[in-house]
């Protein structure tokens, strides 16, 4: 059995998915399989992938077609069928450096321990520029500490390689019918309640943001998927070690998500007094989100 599952949720990305495939074909280590979760594509993704599957690539390709539900449902589908020790997501518009799989497996074999959840590495632009700052010079890091700003880093996208058994312990993510923007990173944070990730200050993925990608449509996501964001903010507000500024920001977003979704707000909040005090600010944020989406349909 191979060590690593690389999975790619995709929706109508046949025009760029080939870059990820070609990068996997160039890997210096073929100790992996590739799972493609087709989230209801209407382009020629299926035909293209089936053509790749007929080739001798040196690695196994599995293709799963499902009804369109958003990237997080692709995570659910891939994690459910992953069989390897480690799992990593490579987005449909991204690709791995030619030695990324070798770096991951070599590093894991040198440092693997039941006390670690996996590896966290770097994402880079094609130019080689790192997204955000490198990690501190230490063996491991907790992703919750990273999220709440403990390390004072410019913290952007990271490449997270996860023990498959731990992914399965927090999956599947709750699914909200009609909402497609639930951020799968919440699973990594849930795992980080009990585990740190080994630090690998190496580029594991070249990223390219698409105009229709999650990063570029955040205000539209707030309106499209308010229950999903509410669920994420509930987790954020439950982080007891978070600084006050972090909790205040997340509480305001929580209130706005409750207003936009019509879901309970005060009674469900883990920070009831703070929620009451910040309710007017959350109401203003919800108003602005509606205004923004009206002006930018």
Secondary structure, 3 states (H helix, E strand, C coil): CCCEEEEEEECCCHHHHHHHHHHHHCCCCCCEEEEEEECCCCCCHHHHHHHHHCCCCCCEEEEEECCCCCHHHHHHHHHHHCCCCEEEECCCCCECCCCHHHHHHHHHHHHCCCCEEEEEEEEECCCCCECCCCCCCCCEECHHHHHCCCCCCCCCCEEEEEEHHHHHHHCCCCCCCCCCCCCCHHHHHHHCCCCEEEEEEEEEEECCCCCCCHHHCHHHHHHHCHHHHHHHHHHHHCCCCCCHHHHHHHHHHHHHHHHHHCCCCCCCCCCHHHHHHHHHHHHHHHHHHHHHHHHCC
